[in-house]
Amino acid sequence: MQIGIVSTGIYLPETYISGAEIAKLAGIPEAVVEEKMGIKKKPVPGPEDHTCEMGIKAARIAMEKAAIDPLDIDLVIYIGEEYKEYPLWTAGIKLQEEIGAKNAWAFDTALRCGTTVMALKLAKGMMLSDPEINTVLLAGGYRNGDFINYENPRTRFMYNLGAGGGAILLKKGHGENLLLETEMITDGSFSEDVVVVAGGTKNPISAENLERGLYQLDVLDPQGMKERLEQKSMVNFLKVIRGSVEKSGFSEGEIAYIGMLHMKRSAHDYVLRELGLEDSKSIYLEEYGHIGQIDQILSLELAESSGKLRDGDIAVLVSAGIGYAWGATTIRWGKGE
C-alpha cells in the first residue's frame, strides 16, 4: 500500500533578525555570522506566534492547498517543540480542535530537530498497520530561539535558531509524492550535552535559577561534545541518507534533491560533495536559519516552488537533533514513472 504526501504548509513570522544584528549581539564579526554560520537573516516570533499556534496556521495552509475536509483526517500528530504555550500540555489535541478535525485522535511526539523525519516513519507504520487510519496530519511549531543567549559562546552553533510552523498531509493510496523508507540513528552519549538546566526535576524553577540565566539553552561539556561530534556527526549524517535511499531501492547517484536542515555552510557543502551532488541539488537556508524540525518541510516547499523537483525525482529529507539523533526519509516525488 502506498503512502503519499498530499500537501505541505509553512507559516513564518513576519519579523526577522539579520545576521548583522546577531553579530552585534554576540560581539563577533558580521562575516562570521553571514558566511561561516550561514545566517543572513532568520524569522523570530511576534507577540502571537506561539508554538502550537504556528502549527495550526501551517496546518490550515496545507489543508487549503489539498482542499481536504478536516472531518476526513483520521489522526493528528503534533511534531512541534515541547516548548509551547503551556508545560505538561498535549498540543496535538488543541491543534485538532482548532482545525476542526473532530473525527481524528491526536498525540504529541518529539525528537528535537529530528521530529519530522521520525514522525514520517511513525505515521507510515501506523497507516500501514491500521485500516482505520487513512489520512494523517503532521503539524507543529518551533521557537527555541527564545532560549538563546547571544553572549554565551558555548551555544554559538545554535545562534541560527529561528521560528515557524510546518505541516504535512499524508494519505493512504495517494499515488503521488510517495513516502518511502526512513533511517534513524540515536546516540545517548550526547544526551545531556545540550540542555536547559532549570525547569525540570533536577533544578526546579526558582528566582535564583532565573537570575543565573539557567532557563536558557547551554552546553554542559562543550569540549567533550565537540570532540565526540567531530568523530560521529557527519559520518552518521551520511549513513542515514545512504541507508534511507538504499532501503528505498535506489542508489545515492539517483538523488535529485536533498532537503537538509540549516547548519554551518561548510558542513552543508561537505555533505553535497560526499554524495557527489551539485549545489543546485539542495537549498541552503541562509534566509531562514534553523527552524528545528520544520527545516525539512520548508526545504521541500522551496524546492517545489523553484522547480527543483520533477515527476519521478528521488528526494531525501535529512535531519540531526541534539540528543543526538540523525534521520533521513526518501520520497519519490510527483507521479513517478
VEXGUVO-394233 format. One record per residue: residue in one letter; x, y, z of N, C-alpha, C, CB in turn. Coordinates in steps of 0.001 Angstrom, whole numbers, padded with zeros to 6 digits, always signed. Glycine has a CB too. Example, Ala and Ser with C-alpha at 12.3 -4.5 7.8 and 13.67 -1.06 7.14 Angstrom:
2
A+013190-005690+007800+012300-004500+007800+013200-003300+007800+011308-004473+009046/S+012850-002250+007080+013670-001060+007140+012900+000030+007870+014084-000598+005725/
//
This chain:
337
M+000835-001197+000000+000000+000000+000000+000871+001250+000000-000945+000004+001216/Q+000582+002168-000886+001369+003387-000999+000864+004472-000050+001342+003895-002432/I+001811+005221+000514+001502+006390+001331+002106+007586+000617+002056+006247+002806/G+001286+008595+000325+001787+009753-000404+001577+011056+000347+001127+009837-001746/I+002426+012020+000040+002273+013373+000586+001277+014122-000290+003653+014131+000651/V+000170+014525+000317-000865+015246-000425-000513+016728-000525-002243+015067+000250/S-000042+017305+000566+000315+018725+000567+001190+019037+001775-000956+019613+000573/T+001789+020208+001749+002548+020722+002884+002105+022155+003158+004085+020652+002613/G+002436+022639+004340+002135+024023+004687+003255+024607+005530+000797+024120+005433/I+003583+025849+005283+004606+026557+006057+004054+027896+006520+005898+026761+005222/Y+004272+028188+007793+003961+029522+008323+005250+030111+008885+002831+029461+009430/L+005567+031343+008500+006739+032040+009014+006324+033390+009595+007798+032227+007901/P+006835+033746+010758+006557+035067+011312+007021+036174+010370+007232+035221+012674/E+006424+037342+010519+006774+038465+009661+008056+039151+010115+005639+039466+009628/T+008443+038963+011374+009606+039648+011932+010877+038820+011756+009379+039952+013411/Y+011946+039495+011366+013232+038826+011173+014326+039545+011964+013597+038772+009671/I+015390+038806+012254+016613+039395+012777+017704+039107+011755+016980+038824+014206/S+018543+040091+011482+019579+039937+010460+020853+039344+011033+019883+041276+009814/G+021693+038866+010131+022996+038370+010549+023817+039468+011195+023746+037785+009366/A+023679+040682+010686+024416+041813+011246+023978+042087+012685+024212+043068+010379/E+022690+041974+012938+022177+042196+014290+022657+041106+015248+020644+042246+014276/I+022667+039864+014766+023167+038753+015591+024637+038971+015925+022977+037395+014863/A+025403+039396+014931+026833+039641+015141+027051+040707+016214+027505+040071+013822/K+026239+041750+016167+026366+042825+017155+026034+042323+018554+025452+044004+016790/L+024969+041525+018679+024568+040988+019975+025633+040047+020539+023232+040256+019853/A+026258+039271+019641+027233+038266+020074+028649+038815+020195+027230+037109+019114/G+028869+040005+019654+030213+040576+019705+031200+039859+018821+030715+040566+021103/I+030736+039378+017660+031607+038682+016718+031470+039342+015344+031257+037156+016646/P+032436+039150+014445+032368+039793+013129+031134+039374+012328+033618+039470+012335/E+030584+040340+011615+029410+040070+010779+029696+038986+009747+028953+041348+010075/A+030905+038992+009206+031280+037999+008191+031225+036581+008745+032682+038292+007656/V+031557+036402+010021+031499+035077+010643+030060+034575+010677+032090+035115+012072/V+029139+035452+011041+027725+035069+011122+027160+034774+009737+026905+036177+011800/E+027422+035656+008789+026797+035516+007474+027474+034463+006599+026812+036843+006760/E+028781+034349+006673+029494+033445+005770+029808+032089+006399+030773+034092+005313/K+030353+032084+007605+030703+030816+008245+029465+030126+008829+031746+031049+009349/M+028690+030880+009640+027466+030307+010210+026350+030220+009176+027001+031138+011404/G+026430+031032+008134+025433+030986+007066+024083+031560+007446+025250+029588+006623/I+024097+032661+008205+022833+033284+008620+022776+034711+008072+022690+033283+010182/K+022030+034917+007012+021806+036275+006518+020660+036927+007293+021497+036263+004998/K+019657+036114+007602+018559+036542+008456+017785+035313+008880+017635+037563+007733/K+016936+035477+009902+016103+034361+010345+014824+034926+010960+016868+033454+011370/P+013701+034213+010846+012452+034692+011446+012459+034540+012960+011262+033940+010859/V+011911+035531+013624+011746+035485+015080+010268+035711+015392+012651+036562+015799/P+009771+035114+016470+008332+035159+016729+007825+036530+017146+007984+034171+017787/G+006631+036862+016630+005938+038051+017072+005081+037733+018281+005088+038630+015947/P+004311+038713+018789+003533+038524+020022+002537+037359+019977+002788+039782+020329/E+002012+037037+018807+001017+035971+018691+001569+034696+018085-000137+036444+017870/D+002866+034653+017858+003479+033476+017218+003878+032445+018255+004706+033884+016388/H+002864+031854+018893+003109+030799+019865+003375+029482+019127+001904+030656+020840/T+003954+028541+019814+004448+027328+019159+003336+026528+018488+005161+026454+020167/C+002341+026109+019243+001245+025341+018651+000465+026185+017654+000308+024816+019742/E+000292+027461+017963-000462+028354+017080+000169+028427+015691-000546+029757+017690/M+001499+028446+015620+002155+028466+014312+001917+027155+013570+003663+028722+014469/G+001834+026037+014313+001500+024754+013702+000074+024747+013166+001682+023625+014710/I-000830+025370+013895-002229+025474+013459-002311+026242+012138-003093+026173+014546/K-001573+027355+012052-001583+028159+010834-001013+027385+009648-000793+029447+011046/A+000067+026642+009891+000652+025834+008822-000291+024722+008393+001986+025242+009271/A-000975+024110+009366-001927+023033+009061-003063+023544+008188-002492+022428+010356/R-003565+024720+008498-004657+025293+007700-004216+025545+006270-005156+026597+008327/I-002967+025987+006097-002436+026207+004752-002361+024889+003986-001043+026867+004819/A-001853+023844+004635-001752+022533+003980-003123+021993+003611-001029+021535+004887/M-004098+022162+004508-005450+021672+004246-006101+022432+003103-006309+021783+005500/E-005874+023737+003052-006447+024545+001968-005852+024147+000630-006212+026042+002224/K-004552+023913+000598-003898+023507-000643-004433+022170-001140-002388+023424-000443/A-004743+021269-000209-005230+019937-000575-006738+019901-000759-004826+018930+000476/A-007425+020994-000410-008884+021055-000447-009495+019878+000314-009384+021066-001902/I-008947+019623+001496-009393+018476+002282-010372+018906+003363-008198+017760+002910/D-011388+018102+003573-012343+018318+004657-011677+017869+005957-013693+017539+004403/P-011596+018728+006966-010956+018323+008221-011594+017094+008854-010998+019460+009200/L-012846+016836+008547-013523+015660+009096-012989+014361+008493-015025+015762+008855/D-012239+014478+007399-011662+013292+006763-010300+012910+007347-011526+013526+005273/I-009770+013741+008247-008488+013438+008879-008703+012434+010012-007813+014734+009412/D-007935+011360+009991-008091+010289+010981-007152+010432+012176-007859+008954+010324/L-006004+011066+011960-005004+011163+013022-004234+012464+012881-004040+009955+012986/V-003991+013132+014010-003159+014333+014057-001941+014028+014934-003968+015572+014609/I-000756+014187+014357+000482+014003+015113+001159+015355+015239+001428+012960+014426/Y+001309+015824+016465+001980+017102+016705+003485+016893+016625+001577+017698+018087/I+004142+017647+015727+005581+017495+015508+006360+018728+015957+005860+017219+014036/G+005682+019631+016664+006348+020837+017129+007159+020582+018390+005332+021929+017380/E+007733+021655+018910+008596+021522+020078+007804+021351+021371+009498+022729+020190/E+008473+020785+022373+007878+020660+023705+007766+022023+024384+008708+019704+024575/Y+008583+022965+023964+008465+024346+024445+007312+024996+023699+009804+025153+024240/K+006188+025150+024372+004978+025631+023709+004152+026469+024685+004140+024443+023163/E+002905+026714+024355+002071+027633+025120+002018+027325+026615+000687+027617+024567/Y+001916+026059+026943+001852+025630+028344+002722+024387+028540+000380+025341+028769/P+003341+024237+029718+004024+022974+030010+002997+021897+030344+005029+023145+031180/L+003402+020636+030226+002514+019500+030552+001192+019615+029811+002255+019426+032073/W+001270+019790+028508+000100+020095+027672+000213+019344+026360-000027+021625+027415/T-000848+018665+025947-000842+017952+024673-001303+018899+023572-001749+016689+024734/A-000346+019449+022862-000639+020449+021841-001411+019865+020668+000643+021073+021345/G-001171+018578+020368-001854+017965+019233-003370+017984+019364-001389+016551+019067/I-003857+017864+020583-005304+017878+020794-005865+019279+020573-005648+017384+022211/K-005126+020299+020995-005520+021678+020716-005529+021935+019222-004580+022664+021417/L-004500+021459+018534-004398+021646+017089-005568+020966+016380-003057+021092+016565/Q-005879+019761+016809-007005+019014+016252-008302+019805+016379-007145+017657+016951/E-008522+020391+017547-009743+021158+017799-009821+022398+016916-009818+021563+019266/E-008707+023101+016813-008709+024374+016087-008923+024201+014586-007408+025103+016328/I-008471+023085+014026-008655+022883+012579-009948+022145+012255-007477+022111+012004/G-010684+021716+013294-011964+021048+013068-011873+019585+012715-012686+021734+012004/A-010759+018931+013088-010595+017503+012789-011275+016666+013870-009089+017130+012680/K-012592+016761+013940-013353+016172+015046-013443+014650+014994-014735+016742+015059/N-013148+014064+013834-013189+012607+013724-011820+011969+013964-013707+012207+012355/A-010817+012804+014194-009450+012305+014400-009174+012098+015880-008416+013279+013801/W-008063+011448+016169-007480+011484+017510-006070+012020+017357-007490+010060+018202/A-005469+012486+018454-004214+013224+018343-003253+012880+019464-004481+014710+018339/F-001968+013049+019177-000952+012928+020214+000266+013742+019812-000570+011444+020452/D+001158+013987+020774+002409+014704+020535+003564+013715+020429+002677+015729+021661/T+004552+014073+019625+005766+013275+019548+006964+014216+019483+005735+012320+018317/A+008121+013754+019922+009272+014660+019984+010590+013914+019832+009267+015428+021298/L+011463+014470+019012+012846+014015+018889+013696+015222+018485+012979+012839+017839/R+013426+016338+019177+014099+017595+018866+014041+017872+017368+015561+017561+019347/C+015131+018275+016766+015092+018656+015353+014933+017462+014422+016345+019409+014992/G+014920+016263+014972+014674+015061+014175+013217+014636+014180+015524+013930+014680/T+012337+015453+014755+010956+015031+014963+010202+014762+013667+010228+016070+015750/T+010329+015643+012683+009550+015467+011445+009917+014172+010740+009772+016652+010497/V+011207+013908+010597+011640+012674+009928+011160+011458+010706+013180+012639+009778/M+011341+011483+012014+010872+010369+012843+009364+010192+012735+011266+010589+014301/A+008610+011297+012736+007151+011228+012682+006654+010707+011336+006554+012600+012957/L+007393+010968+010270+007016+010404+008963+007099+008880+009003+007931+010963+007836/K+008153+008375+009627+008289+006923+009782+007168+006375+010664+009670+006565+010384/L+006904+007069+011755+005855+006653+012683+004486+006641+012011+005831+007574+013899/A+004180+007709+011296+002882+007817+010632+002701+006730+009576+002729+009195+009993/K+003742+006504+008793+003648+005475+007752+003388+004109+008368+004933+005438+006909/G+004122+003785+009432+003923+002496+010084+002510+002342+010631+004926+002320+011201/M+001989+003398+011237+000630+003337+011785-000408+003197+010677+000336+004587+012620/M-000191+003906+009575-001151+003847+008467-001179+002461+007834-000808+004899+007405/L-000009+001842+007721+000053+000524+007103-000497-000570+008009+001476+000201+006725/S-000425-000355+009314-000858-001396+010251-002298-001254+010712+000032-001394+011443/D-002899-000077+010503-004251+000178+010997-005166+000565+009847-004241+001284+012068/P-006140-000276+009496-007030+000013+008365-007916+001237+008579-007899-001180+008092/E-008020+001713+009815-008866+002875+010097-008119+004197+009969-009445+002760+011484/I-006803+004140+009772-006023+005374+009624-005638+005539+008159-004747+005353+010533/N-006339+006415+007479-006115+006635+006049-005518+008007+005728-007413+006475+005308/T-005851+009002+006536-005358+010359+006309-004759+010888+007606-006498+011295+005801/V-003510+011340+007541-002794+011794+008736-002237+013191+008520-001658+010817+009096/L-002410+014029+009519-001823+015360+009510-000682+015429+010519-002889+016431+009821/L+000499+015826+010046+001632+016123+010917+001777+017642+010939+002965+015411+010421/A+001798+018242+012114+001903+019700+012173+002466+020139+013514+000533+020354+011934/G+003116+021289+013510+003647+021840+014754+004448+023101+014507+004509+020814+015461/G+004895+023706+015599+005667+024936+015509+006961+024849+016289+004851+026102+016002/Y+007799+025870+016119+009133+025865+016717+009569+027300+016986+010156+025145+015795/R+010034+027549+018223+010609+028863+018552+011656+028735+019664+009492+029851+018982/N+012525+027753+019526+013551+027533+020543+014620+028613+020574+014200+026209+020322/G+014569+029527+019603+015466+030669+019646+015270+031509+020891+015275+031518+018428/D+014104+031371+021528+013849+032079+022791+014858+031705+023873+012438+031781+023284/F+015472+030538+023751+016387+030035+024779+017845+030422+024534+016278+028536+024862/I+018103+031198+023486+019484+031513+023131+019946+032836+023730+019635+031553+021625/N+021088+032765+024392+021776+033949+024891+022962+034199+023970+022234+033772+026390/Y+022887+035254+023178+023937+035512+022192+025280+035877+022830+023502+036622+021266/E+025286+036094+024128+026535+036388+024817+027195+035124+025382+026284+037385+025938/N+026570+033960+025127+027124+032693+025601+027811+031979+024437+026010+031792+026221/P+029130+032009+024370+029827+031391+023229+029665+029879+023169+031293+031725+023285/R+029269+029241+024267+029091+027784+024260+027922+027378+023363+028861+027265+025692/T+026983+028297+023146+025823+027969+022313+025902+028625+020941+024541+028395+023011/R+027107+028985+020532+027269+029700+019256+026707+028922+018076+028734+030000+019008/F+026827+027604+018112+026321+026803+016993+024796+026806+016916+026820+025375+017111/M+024135+027375+017936+022677+027472+017919+022179+028904+017718+022116+026918+019206/Y+023059+029812+017334+022635+031182+017062+021681+031243+015863+023857+032072+016811/N+021637+030168+015094+020777+030137+013910+019325+029774+014216+021329+029161+012918/L+018974+029467+015469+017617+029012+015780+016582+030096+015490+017526+028583+017245/G+015584+029753+014691+014545+030691+014291+013178+030290+014796+014511+030816+012801/A+012147+030635+014019+010771+030344+014437+009895+030120+013209+010201+031497+015308/G+008895+029250+013377+007957+028999+012293+007136+027753+012557+008693+028868+010973/G+006224+027471+011655+005384+026287+011760+005365+025525+010452+003967+026667+012166/G+005114+024219+010543+005074+023389+009346+004042+022293+009463+006430+022787+009075/A+003579+021799+008329+002572+020738+008311+002741+019875+007065+001148+021335+008363/I+002402+018601+007206+002402+017650+006095+001126+016812+006175+003678+016738+006127/L+000439+016677+005070-000733+015801+004987-000356+014535+004232-001927+016523+004290/L-000602+013380+004844-000339+012081+004234-001650+011355+003981+000586+011230+005127/K-001680+010593+002893-002893+009839+002597-002547+008462+002044-003774+010604+001602/K-003237+007467+002563-003072+006090+002098-003661+005952+000700-003743+005089+003075/G-002920+005305-000213-003403+005112-001574-003177+006307-002480-004848+004790-001546/H-002543+007351-001955-002238+008530-002768-001022+008208-003627-001978+009799-001873/G-001183+008250-004936-000142+007764-005836+000941+008756-006194-000758+007302-007063/E+000988+009893-005522+002000+010909-005815+002842+011204-004576+001334+012201-006328/N+004058+011665-004805+004959+012061-003720+005054+010950-002671+004476+013377-003065/L+005471+009786-003135+005429+008582-002300+006460+008630-001173+005661+007344-003158/L+005976+008364+000030+006826+008286+001205+007443+006902+001242+006029+008585+002510/L+008755+006845+001114+009444+005557+001059+010043+005209+002424+010549+005581-000020/E+011327+004913+002504+011887+004389+003756+012680+005435+004542+012780+003204+003458/T+012703+005233+005843+013384+006144+006773+014489+005395+007514+012374+006761+007785/E+015610+006072+007718+016711+005528+008503+016972+006471+009677+017999+005342+007626/M+017072+005903+010899+017288+006706+012100+018477+006174+012901+016021+006719+012973/I+019215+007079+013526+020274+006729+014469+020140+007647+015678+021699+006853+013812/T+020212+007083+016879+020326+007910+018080+021542+007457+018864+019038+007825+018954/D+022170+008421+019537+023389+008136+020301+023285+008828+021651+024669+008607+019530/G+023058+008041+022692+022838+008577+024018+024052+009164+024700+022297+007538+024858/S+025230+009001+024113+026420+009598+024725+026371+011119+024681+027680+009103+024025/F+025437+011659+023884+025258+013109+023790+024015+013600+024550+025160+013520+022326/S+023356+012705+025266+022012+013003+025761+021920+014167+026731+021466+011810+026415/E+023010+014463+027457+022966+015573+028408+023963+016680+028066+023237+015060+029807/D+024366+016724+026810+025312+017771+026404+024641+019131+026259+025978+017391+025093/V+023452+019158+025654+022741+020415+025417+021414+020359+026152+022524+020672+023889/V+021251+021223+027150+020029+021203+027967+019668+022620+028410+020209+020283+029204/V+018412+022772+028814+018010+023936+029595+018102+023470+031041+016538+024469+029209/V+019032+024022+031805+019369+023478+033119+018211+023557+034101+020557+024206+033685/A+017520+024686+034154+016454+024883+035148+015077+024637+034543+016520+026302+035728/G+014190+024107+035368+012813+023901+034933+012348+022467+035039+012658+024355+033534/G+013297+021545+035242+012945+020139+035413+013042+019737+036868+013845+019249+034562/T+013032+018440+037105+013057+017962+038487+014428+018095+039136+012617+016525+038538/K+015504+018123+038317+016841+018269+038885+017081+019676+039423+017890+017931+037842/N+016627+020654+038659+016803+022056+039040+015491+022794+038806+017967+022720+038235/P+014571+022719+039757+013265+023367+039584+013402+024873+039370+012378+023098+040800/I+012376+025446+038791+012363+026892+038589+012412+027596+039947+011101+027329+037787/S+013309+028567+040052+013428+029367+041269+013949+030736+040874+014368+028685+042322/A+013782+031701+041774+014278+033041+041497+015779+033026+041270+013928+033988+042639/E+016493+032207+042036+017950+032126+041897+018344+031560+040545+018547+031271+043010/N+017661+030493+040106+017988+029881+038814+017678+030821+037653+017218+028571+038640/L+016597+031580+037785+016270+032554+036749+017311+033668+036716+014868+033139+036980/E+017732+034113+037866+018742+035169+037954+020060+034722+037332+018964+035577+039413/R+020373+033452+037485+021626+032906+036937+021520+032569+035446+022030+031655+037712/G+020371+032772+034860+020192+032503+033434+020091+031037+033092+021310+033094+032672/L+019725+030206+034053+019680+028761+033820+018424+028302+033087+019778+028038+035130/Y+017603+029249+032666+016408+028926+031881+016729+028926+030383+015273+029932+032184/Q+017979+029181+030041+018397+029228+028640+019157+027963+028257+019267+030465+028381/L+019233+027707+026960+019997+026561+026481+021469+026736+026802+019801+026368+024974/D+022105+025641+027196+023532+025692+027486+024172+024359+027110+023782+026021+028982/V+025468+024373+026971+026244+023176+026658+027084+022861+027887+027145+023376+025373/L+026822+021710+028498+027462+021382+029768+028907+020916+029619+026671+020323+030468/D+029219+020302+028485+030582+019809+028245+030981+020193+026822+030678+018247+028458/P+031242+021471+026570+031477+021933+025195+032652+021255+024495+031706+023408+025201/Q+033761+021091+025192+034924+020484+024553+034687+019001+024267+036164+020658+025433/G+034110+018292+025244+033817+016875+025044+032809+016654+023930+033301+016261+026327/M+031794+017492+023882+030792+017372+022828+031417+017625+021457+029635+018351+023075/K+032240+018646+021364+032889+018971+020100+033727+017798+019607+033762+020219+020251/E+034512+017207+020495+035371+016097+020099+034561+014889+019656+036289+015712+021241/R+033487+014584+020394+032664+013416+020041+031879+013645+018756+031700+013084+021179/L+031383+014872+018568+030628+015170+017349+031517+015118+016115+029969+016542+017456/E+032736+015589+016248+033665+015548+015110+033897+014116+014633+035006+016194+015490/Q+033839+013169+015561+034048+011769+015221+032808+011120+014598+034457+011004+016455/K+031618+011624+014974+030404+010900+014607+029407+011661+013727+029720+010487+015833/S+029360+012978+013840+028250+013721+013256+028095+013525+011753+028421+015169+013544/M+029115+013875+010986+028999+013778+009533+028933+012330+009062+030169+014483+008868/V+029614+011445+009794+029550+010015+009457+028120+009514+009555+030467+009190+010386/N+027453+009850+010657+026072+009403+010849+025104+010126+009921+025649+009613+012293/F+025398+011385+009631+024572+012151+008707+024523+011463+007345+025108+013589+008565/L+025693+011113+006850+025770+010429+005558+025222+009008+005638+027211+010400+005063/K+025409+008370+006788+024931+006991+006955+023415+006910+006853+025388+006427+008300/V+022701+007844+007471+021233+007771+007407+020729+008111+006008+020600+008723+008439/I+021397+009026+005335+020997+009343+003954+021134+008117+003076+021844+010501+003383/R+022313+007513+003114+022564+006343+002267+021688+005166+002661+024029+005940+002343/G+021457+005002+003974+020607+003908+004426+019176+004069+003967+020648+003805+005924/S+018644+005278+004057+017274+005541+003633+017102+005295+002135+016879+006976+003981/V+018052+005808+001358+017967+005660-000097+018083+004195-000503+019064+006487-000785/E+019034+003478+000097+019233+002064-000238+018019+001222+000146+020483+001523+000463/K+017457+001457+001345+016274+000711+001779+015073+000995+000879+015932+001058+003229/S+015096+002160+000221+014002+002525-000683+014194+001966-002083+013869+004027-000754/G+015326+001302-002299+015557+000657-003588+016294+001501-004606+014273+000252-004161/F+017007+002524-004137+017732+003403-005051+019198+003519-004622+017070+004803-005101/S+019993+004198-005434+021395+004452-005100+021568+005940-004861+022351+003954-006231/E+022651+006312-004168+022848+007735-003884+023057+008539-005162+024040+007927-002950/G+023491+007882-006224+023651+008572-007505+022335+008990-008127+024391+007698-008464/E+021231+008445-007618+019915+008788-008155+019235+009918-007379+019026+007564-008148/I+019888+010431-006335+019295+011527-005568+019220+012775-006438+020111+011809-004278/A+018021+013336-006553+017825+014549-007357+017751+015796-006485+016553+014429-008196/Y+017382+015613-005214+017289+016751-004307+017460+016260-002880+015938+017495-004476/I+018166+017058-002063+018317+016713-000655+017923+017915+000197+019774+016266-000343/G+016900+017725+001010+016396+018782+001881+017044+018682+003244+014871+018708+002008/M+018055+019540+003477+018828+019482+004715+018405+020559+005700+020306+019616+004416/L+018577+020241+006969+018426+021263+007988+019492+022333+007794+018513+020649+009401/H+019244+023525+008338+020270+024564+008268+021393+024239+009241+019669+025957+008577/M+022613+024311+008756+023811+024137+009575+024894+025011+008973+024263+022629+009646/K+026065+025033+009574+027100+025909+009039+027380+025547+007578+028395+025808+009887/R+027754+026543+006825+027865+026375+005371+028853+025272+004984+028291+027689+004730/S+029970+025168+005694+030969+024160+005337+030426+022749+005498+032217+024331+006188/A+029584+022530+006519+029001+021200+006731+028010+020871+005622+028306+021122+008106/H+027193+021839+005251+026236+021660+004155+026973+021285+002864+025399+022951+003945/D+028020+022038+002556+028779+021777+001331+029478+020419+001385+029810+022884+001101/Y+029947+020031+002558+030636+018743+002720+029694+017588+002376+031169+018587+004168/V+028466+017652+002855+027500+016582+002581+027252+016458+001075+026167+016849+003325/L+027074+017588+000406+026844+017550-001034+028036+016942-001763+026563+018956-001567/R+029245+017335-001388+030449+016803-002047+030578+015299-001837+031706+017509-001520/E+030330+014843-000606+030453+013418-000300+029444+012581-001088+030264+013186+001198/L+028293+013173-001401+027270+012464-002159+027399+012692-003662+025897+012891-001693/G+028378+013496-004049+028585+013780-005462+027498+014644-006071+028679+012504-006220/L+026919+015525-005248+025810+016362-005706+026256+017794-005934+024669+016328-004701/E+025692+018427-006936+025949+019837-007187+025153+020699-006205+025592+020203-008644/D+025571+021951-006060+024879+022875-005162+023404+023010-005517+025546+024241-005199/S+023077+022877-006794+021701+023050-007252+020769+021942-006769+021670+023113-008755/K+021343+020883-006197+020541+019753-005734+020050+019941-004294+021348+018469-005840/S+020278+021109-003741+019795+021410-002404+019553+022912-002308+020804+020929-001316/I+018975+023351-001207+018775+024780-000952+019345+025088+000420+017256+025180-001037/Y+020277+026029+000458+020876+026431+001727+019980+027486+002372+022330+026977+001521/L+019554+027230+003592+018517+028049+004232+019091+029283+004937+017741+027205+005233/E+019950+030018+004242+020602+031178+004847+019649+032345+005078+021742+031628+003979/E+018495+032326+004436+017493+033385+004624+016484+033015+005712+016758+033661+003304/Y+016665+031842+006326+015690+031344+007299+016317+030890+008606+014919+030209+006706/G+017601+030524+008572+018213+029934+009749+017692+028527+009972+017953+030797+010977/H+017753+028089+011209+017364+026723+011558+016065+026754+012353+018484+026013+012367/I+014977+026321+011725+013668+026307+012380+013388+024879+012854+012535+026817+011408/G+014389+024285+013462+014243+022953+014027+013759+021936+013022+013307+022992+015182/Q+012761+021169+013438+012207+020095+012616+011335+020603+011467+011402+019163+013481/I+011162+021919+011383+010404+022496+010282+011274+022653+009039+009820+023847+010689/D+012587+022589+009196+013505+022812+008071+013219+021916+006883+014922+022600+008516/Q+012956+020638+007127+012745+019707+006013+011487+020061+005217+012643+018267+006537/I+010432+020466+005906+009195+020858+005217+009428+022125+004409+008042+021073+006230/L+010127+023085+005016+010446+024335+004331+011288+024073+003093+011178+025292+005272/S+012312+023254+003226+013188+022952+002098+012418+022289+000964+014338+022053+002544/L+011507+021386+001314+010695+020702+000299+009805+021694-000442+009831+019601+000947/E+009195+022619+000303+008338+023628-000334+009140+024551-001240+007607+024453+000727/L+010304+024979-000780+011143+025856-001591+011604+025155-002865+012352+026328-000783/A+011923+023873-002740+012354+023109-003912+011219+022974-004922+012855+021718-003491/E+010020+022722-004428+008873+022577-005328+008562+023895-006029+007640+022087-004553/S+008546+024987-005265+008181+026283-005843+009229+026806-006815+007964+027297-004742/S+010491+026389-006642+011567+026856-007523+011821+025915-008697+012842+027025-006731/G+011019+024866-008824+011144+023955-009953+012277+022954-009848+011316+024732-011181/K+012775+022736-008632+013863+021783-008450+013377+020342-008378+014630+022118-007203/L+012070+020132-008255+011515+018789-008159+010630+018492-009366+010718+018627-006856/R+010874+017357-009989+010089+016925-011150+009558+015516-010910+010944+016972-012450/D+008580+015138-011692+007995+013807-011549+009070+012726-011604+006948+013564-012639/G+009026+011840-010618+009959+010730-010573+011253+011008-009848+010266+010309-011930/D+011485+012256-009463+012716+012592-008754+012790+011910-007387+012826+014101-008588/I+013989+011543-007010+014244+010987-005682+014738+012120-004784+015289+009809-005741/A+013950+012441-003775+014299+013492-002823+014530+012866-001456+013189+014577-002753/V+015480+013408-000722+015788+012915+000619+015680+014075+001608+017212+012269+000668/L+014927+013872+002664+014852+014838+003754+015738+014329+004879+013373+015050+004242/V+016637+015173+005378+017582+014711+006388+017659+015687+007550+018965+014517+005774/S+017798+015122+008760+017804+015947+009969+018882+015470+010930+016428+015917+010656/A+019195+016336+011880+020051+015973+013012+019577+016802+014191+021589+016219+012704/G+019483+016185+015351+018979+016898+016508+019753+016567+017765+017529+016592+016710/I+019842+017542+018667+020547+017309+019921+019926+016130+020640+020520+018563+020812/G+020793+015378+021263+020309+014169+021959+021250+012974+021921+019013+013757+021376/Y+021832+012563+020814+021825+013129+019481+021078+012191+018557+023258+013381+018973/A+020392+012737+017561+019617+011916+016632+019897+012351+015205+018107+012010+016939/W+020007+011379+014317+020151+011635+012887+019066+010845+012167+021586+011244+012368/G+018461+011439+011144+017408+010724+010429+017270+011202+009000+016090+010880+011146/A+016843+010303+008116+016612+010651+006709+015431+009856+006172+017881+010383+005854/T+014639+010508+005346+013488+009889+004699+013579+010108+003197+012160+010460+005257/T+013326+009081+002430+013343+009178+000971+011926+009296+000423+014050+007958+000357/I+011776+010184-000569+010484+010418-001214+010666+010293-002725+009904+011825-000833/R+009770+009599-003381+009743+009628-004855+008735+010682-005259+009373+008215-005473/W+009228+011778-005745+008384+012947-005979+007498+012794-007217+009248+014182-006121/G+006361+013450-007150+005458+013508-008294+004761+012188-008571+006212+013935-009513/K+004440+011994-009824+003678+010813-010226+004537+009596-010520+002865+011132-011426/G+005839+009778-010461+006713+008643-010729+006755+008321-012202+006263+007429-009948/E+007202+007118-012485+007339+006703-013895+006030+006181-014440+008422+005630-014043/
//
